[in-house]
Amino acid sequence: MPPASTQPDVMDKLVSLCKRRGFIFQSSEIYGGTGSVWDYGPLGVELKKNVKDRWWHAMVRMRDDIEGLDAAILMHPRVWEASGHVAGFVDPLVDCKTCRGRFRADKLEDARCLQKPSKRPGEAEQCQLTEPRQFNLMFKTFMGALEDSASVVYLRPETAQGIYVDYKLVLESTRQKIPFGIAQIGKAFRNEITPGNFIFRTREFEQMEMQFFVDPDGDHMQWFEYWKAERMRWHHALGLADARLHFHQHTAEELAHYARAAFDIQFDFGGTLGFQEIEGVHHRGDFDLTRHQEYSGKKLEYFDQPTNRRFVPYVIETSVGADRVTLATLVNAYREEEVPGEQEGRVVLGLLPAIAPIKAGVFPLVKKDGMPETAHRLADDLRRHFPVFYDDSGAIGRRYRRQDEVGTPFCLTIDGQTAEDGTVTVRDRDTLQQDRIAMDRVREVIGARLEATAPA
Ligand code: ATP
């Protein structure tokens, strides 16, 4: 059991902030919404993109031993037989005949009766649960004009299989040598029985996965340890607090039958949700490639020239949800605080500047004396380098608060002095400190501060 959360539950406040400020909306809201599917609004799409870019930068761009890939969502149906998903990607489902709720039989501990929320399903009097039945989580659809069993295809429930089936092609086209990895970011779909907790568990989501191919007779356990440490380092570099992160080792019951070792990186989401998986680091042995070799009839062995050996490589997988990590950055960043000398407090998203959707707010102090024109010129110049937001409406304090709430690290104000000496004030979101700097140095100063927080 993970340790209990010591962090407050900010989820409801966050859901409302995300809607109000354009981070995340419920899908098809005007039709009453679609169950646990979410849309990223103007600020959310930037935040999530920044998270994905940081992953791609660390996992692909900064390394010469990992190649990128963008495999298709629809794959040959045999892929999912080989991977074990057709037979085994199931959750046990139970229905309550009284409250009409539908629950995962293995997660009843965390569930609540729909009629009596103080009780767990099955606990309330007269509450009758059906026998568990196995429910496959893959979404099925048809390819082509005929809707028959021969045309069934699946929406992929994970991106990993695209990597395994393309592994030989990547190897041959890049002339990589083992150990090496393949990374990709893409959508995955799971018909979850109990989705929820905002974007934590949804039916359509995005994964960032990397499969690292290693010599089965070599130092594969060292590589496993390496990737555990490396991935934890990445989450820290994203600004997630130390105290909110830890490893959870899979117990014998949790471990997939083919897996040699597995750890989850868990993040403390606060409140009752508490510590939950955001990433899995798995030692998958040679299970996947062996199965694809068997089902496709194509050799997926690697020939190791120096030792003159042929073998099916072992795979170390790192698999992280882009949406879940984005949620973690939001939960981690949300704070309410008092402001010295002011009556009203403020809400701040203390996002790492490198992932904040807007890097700088640009404000003319008043709408006269040429200030708006100067502010527009500055905003247009900065826009070529990073996202900025021009705002000339309302009191300056209000404008600052609006940017604090969406995590903008810097605010630049053009005032009367700007026309005299060419300086503007730079206000820091976290320290509230205001410094005057020359307008023609703003890009350089902010650029340097952003660079300093860019996680590698
Ligand atoms: P869980 O036990 O939470 O269902 P899992 O162990 O099935 O997750 P994996 O198959 O290891 O998850 O997927 C890797 C990562 O993909 C997870 O750590 C998570 O970040 C993300 N992920 C998986 N399922 C979902 C989902 N339904 N919604 C959002 N993200 C998900």
Boltz pocket constraint, residues with backbone or C-beta under 6 A from the ligand:
constraints:
  - pocket:
      binder: B
      contacts: [[A, 158], [A, 190], [A, 192], [A, 199], [A, 200], [A, 201], [A, 202], [A, 203], [A, 204], [A, 205], [A, 206], [A, 207], [A, 277], [A, 278], [A, 279], [A, 280], [A, 319], [A, 320], [A, 321], [A, 322], [A, 323], [A, 324], [A, 325]]
      max_distance: 6.0
